[in-house]
Amino acid sequence: MRIGVYPGTFDPITRGHSDIVMRSLRVFDRLIVAIAPNPRKEPLLPLADRVELAKIVTKDMPNVEVESFDGLLVNYVRRRGAQGLIRGIRAVSDFEHEFQMALLNRKLDEQLETVFLMPSEEYSYLTSSIVKELAMLKGPLEEFVHPEVADRLRHRYRDLHR
Ligand code: COA
């Protein structure tokens, strides 16, 4: 069985991310969505919320598991017995950063391959930051994220501005 890990901050998970999850299942038998605390990015949503939302979004997708992880990604991948990492490439601008990460991860673990997948064109401009900005400015969200994610973001901004 081939197991893939799709790592990220997922602050929050978007329709672009779920598109990549579905595409990954064509390549791997099982997929683990691995959510990093990533305090460096100062996430808006607590880690537990990011995990819960990713579970909600993927609940009808067979063979998908969601989990948080701490520390080095390569160690987590090894612990989980996975063979590959999945990353989404949306535009040429993603490439340099992704290339660097993939090479570093391979340096840390020679056995680990990174598989790059392209999301559907309709999500090629989408980022979690754009979604958060829309939520902050009370813009429409449902086209970009699952309704439960949209609700959670609206509540979060409401709480922050109270
Ligand atoms: N659809 C929509 N958005 C997408 C996307 C897609 N298909 N693919 C990527 N993105 C967006 C993300 O939403 C995010 O947007 P944001 O910057 O507005 O938040 C951005 O692209 C990429 O962010 P993220 O997915 O969080 O990745 P990252 O580049 O911050 O890396 C980890 C996150 C978890 C993979 C990395 O920090 C890590 O490996 N941490 C563990 C520690 C470690 O091992 N470090 C060494 C690794 S080299």
Residues whose N, C-alpha, C, O or C-beta is under 5 A from the ligand:
A	BS01	COA	P7 G8 T9 F10 T14 G16 H17 I20 A36 G71 L72 L73 V74 G88 M101 L104 P119 Y123 L126 T127 S128 S129 I130
